[in-house]
Amino acid sequence: MGTMTGLGESALSFSLLLSSLVLIAALGAAAFFLDYIRRIGCSHSIQRTAASDSFFEDPSSLAKVPCPSIFDPAEKYISLIIPAYNEEDRLPSALDETLNYLQHRSAAEKSFSYEVLIVDDGSRDHTSRVAFGYVKKYKIDNVRVLLLGKNHGKGEAIRKGMLHSRGELLLMLDADGATKLTDLEKLESQIQTFVKSARKADSSTDCSPRLSDFEIAVFGSRAHLEKQALATRKWYRNFLMKGFHLVVLLAAGPGIRDTQCGFKMFTRSAARKLFTNMRLKRWCFDVELVYLCKQLGIPMVEVAVNWTEIPGSKVKLTSIVHMLFELVLIRVGYGLGIWKVYS
């Protein structure tokens, strides 16, 4: 009997010890996680106030052109920001289509001016060499390359490009050319319609605000292609996609059906607020943009675009884990007030 009692007490002591260790480990992990989120916020605050010492290099003259700031007045009508990581094979066809369209339009419309900003996100291939070839051909006033030195992630590449652009309108698009470039006119049209309505509504001032002074974000969407995608994808990819959409809904709320399409347009004023607040650098920065639009009161419009799947996708099964982790960061960082939203 005494032996049984001793064993019971030993088991109870072991259970208490184990429970204490699990609790300590959980509290330690929570503290580490919260400190990690806090450090992201601190780093972000420093980046917001730091002056840029970056330069664009002119391969023709080897001159260094200072990077402009999103806080400067617009110098171009539109800026196209293209993040590129190991894209030496897919980039040329996308740039050929892009620059062909832009040149034809600038020749037809005197008020239309443009720049293409290619952000090399630490590529290990010859992406930068390909990009600088286009700078030589089209001149540095129209095509520029920003070298990040090491790989940070698509979100950070786009953020840096946005912060150093000169356009009244800023369009982000993928380096693979999956979205037909002429669809930018659909997004542009939505912004023009919004601005005309806003100008009519605000008749209290004699000075008409510039296009870049209005705040609006227009998201290209592939939601209308969802049925076709469901029919052609593997069942587990559809399952993961549906699950991801559910988690996105919980993290950012309703409003935008396709947050992940890489074809988005912003007015300069909207981009200034959004990209100086953005913290995520990789997979879910698109979701964070939707969340920030809601927090900052920036109107959002979703527009259907033509999209073709291009071979060479960098999204892997393990990417889903990273995406879910970043969605948790959004909810905890902003939800607990660790990340501040600056207006």
N, C-alpha and C positions, 0 to 999 in steps of 0.2 A: 504493500500500500504506500509506504514511504517512498519507494522507488518511483511509483507512478506519479506521485505528487511532485517529486523532484523533476521528473521528465516534463511534467506539465508546466512547472515554473520556468524550466529552461527554454521550452518552446515559446512561452509567452515573452520571456526576456529577449529571445532571438527575434520574435515578430516585432517587438517594440523597437529593437535596434535597427532592424531592416527598414521599418516604417520611417524611423528618424533619418536614416541615410537617404532614403528615397525623397523625403521632404526637403532635406538639405540640398540634394542634387537638383530637385525641381526649382527651389528658390534660387540656387546659384545660376541655373540655366536661364531663369526669368530675368535675373539681375544682369547677366551677360547680354541677353537679347535686348533689354531696354537700354543698356549702355551703348550697344551697337547702333541702335536707332538714334540715340542722342548724339553720338559722334557723327553720324551722317548729317544731322541737322546743324551741328557746329561747323562742319566742313563746308556745308552749303552756304551758311551765313558769311563765311570768309570769302568764298568764291563770288558771292553777290557783290561785295564791296571792293574786291581787288581790281586794280586797273590791269588791262590786258597789255602784255608785252610781246604778243604774237605778231608775226609778219606773214604776208603772202610773198612767195618768191616768184620773180619774173624770170623764167628760164631763158628768155631771149636776151635780156640785158644783165641778168643776175642781180638786179636791183631788188631791195626789200621794200614792199609796200605795207605800211602799217594797217593792221586790221581795224576796220570801223567798228562802231558799237551800236547795238540795238537802241541805245538812248540818243544817238545822233539823228538828225532829220533824214528822211528817205532821199536817196539819190537816184534810185531806179524805180520803175513801175513794179517789177516783179523779180523776186529772187527765188531760184530753185535750189534747194538743199538736198544733196544726194550723199547719204552715208555709204561708204564702200569699205568692205573688209574682204580681202582676197578676191577681188572682182575683175582681174585682168582679162578674163575670157568673156564675161557677160557685159562689162561696162561699155565697150566700143559701140555695140549695136544700139544700146540705150542712149548714149550720148549723140550718136549720129541722128537718131530720130528726134531727140530733144532739140539739138541745135539747128537742124533743118527747119523744124516748126518755128522756132524763135526767130530765125533769120528772115523767113518768109513773112512772118507777122510784123516784124519791125520795119520791113521794107514797105508793107502795105499801110501801116499805121505810124504816123510820125511821132505820136505821143507814147508809143510803146517802146520801152527800154527794158533791158533784162540783164541778169547775171546768173551764171550757173556756178554754184559753190560745191565742189566735190570734197568731202571730208574723209581722208584716208585714216581709218581707225586702226592704225598699227598693222597694216597688211604685211604678210610675209612673202608675197609674190611681187609681181611688177605692176601692181595697181597704180602706184604713184607715177611710174614712168609713162604708163598709158595716159593718165590724167594730165600730166605736164605736156604731153604731145598735143592735147587739145588746147592748152593754154597758149602754146606757140602758134597754133593755127588760127585761133580766134581772138587772141590778145587778152592780156590780163584784166582789162576793164570789163570783159564779158565772161571770161572763165577763170576761176580761181581754185587753187588747191590748198586745203588746210591739212597739215600733217600733225596727227596727234602723238606720234612717237611710239606709243604702245596701245594695245587693244583695251578700250574702256567699255565698249558696248554700243549698240545702235542708238540707244536713247541719248547717251552722252555725245556721240558724234553729231546727232541732229541738234542737240542743245547748243553745242559750240558753233555749229553752222548758223543757227538762228541768231545767236548773240552777236555774230560778226557779219551780218548781212546788211544790204542797203535798200531793199525793196519796200514799197508801200504794201505789197502783198507778198507773203512768204509761203511757198509751197514745198512741202517735204515729199519726196518720192523715192522709191527703191531703185537700186542700181541695176536690177535685172530687167527693167522695162516691162514689168508684168501688167501695169495699167497703161492704157492708151493715153498718150500725152494730151491729145486734143480734148480729153475729158476735163482738163483744167478749166476749160471755158464754162463747163457746167457749174463748177465750184465758184468761179469768178462771177458768173451771172447771179448766183445766190447772194454774194456779197454786194454786188452793185444794186440789186433790188432792195436789200436791207438798208443800204446807205441812202438811197433815194427816198425811201419811206421815212427814215430818221431825219433827213434834211427837211422834208415837208412838215413833219411833226414839230420840228424846232424852228419856228419862225421868229424867235425872239432876238436873234442876232443877225446883223447885216453881213458879217464875215462868214462865208460858208466854210465849214471845217473840211480838211483834206480827207481823202479816203483812208489814209493811214491813221487818222485820229479816232475812227470808229472801232469798236470792239466786237468781233464776231469770229467764230471758228466754223469751218465747213469741212465735214469728214466724208471722204469717199467711202462708199460702202459696197460690199459684195453680198449683202444679205439676200438680194434678189436671186442670187445664184446658188442658194443653199440647197434647194431640192436636187439640183443637178449634182452638187458636190456629195450629198448624202448617197446618191445612187452609184457613184463611182469610187468612193473611198471604202477602205476596209472598215469592218464593223467596229473594231477597237478604236480606230481614229475618230469615227463618229461619236463613240461613247465618250472619249476624252474631250472632244470638241464641245459636246453638250454639257459635260461636267464643268469645263472651263467657263463657258458662258454663264452657268449658274453661279459660280464663285465670283465672276466679274460683276454680276448683278448685285450680289451681296456686298461687294467691296465699293463699287462706284455708284450703284443705284441704276434705275431705268433711264432711258432716253436715247441711247445709241446702241443699235443692234450689232454693228460690226466695229468693235473698237480697234481691231488689229490691222485693218487695211492701212498700208503705208503711204496713202495718198491723201494728204490733209493740207488745207490752206487756212492761213490766218492773216488778219490785218496786222500791221506793224504794232499797233497799240495793244492788241490782244496777245501777240507773241511776246511782247516786252514783259507783260505780267506773268504769262504762263511759264516761259522758259527761264525766268529768273527765280521762279519758285520750284521748278521741277527738280526732284531729287533722285529718282530711279534712273539707272544708267543702262539697263539691259532690256529684259523681256516685256515688262508691263508698264513702261513709261507711257504708252498710249492710254492705258486705263487711268493712270495718274492725271493725264491731261484732261480727261473727261471729268474726273473728280474736281480738279482745280477750276475748270470752267464753271462748275456748279457753285463752288465756294466763292468765286470772284464775280459771279453774276454775268458771265460772258455767254451770250446766246450761241447755241449750237444748232447746226443744220446737217442732216445726213442726206447725201446724194448718191444715187446708184451710178457706178462706173463700170466700164468694160475691163475685164480682168482675165488674164491668161496665166495658167500655172507654168512657170519656167523651171526646167530641171536645174538642180543644184541648190535646193533649199538647205539652209543651215539649222532648221528646227529639227531636233531629235527628241526621242522619247524622254530622255533625262531633262529636256528643256521644260517639260510640264512641271517637274518638281521645282525648278527655279522660278517658274511663273507663279506657282502657288505661294512660294515663300515671299515673293515680292508683293503679292496681293495682301498677304498678312501684314507686311510692312506698312502698306497704305492704311489699312484699318487701324493698326496700333499707333503708328506714327502720328497720323492726323487725328484719330479718334481720341487719344489721350492728351492731345495738345502738345506733344513733344516736338512735332514739326509745325512751325508757324507759317501761315499764309500771308504774304506781304502784298498789300494792294497799292 
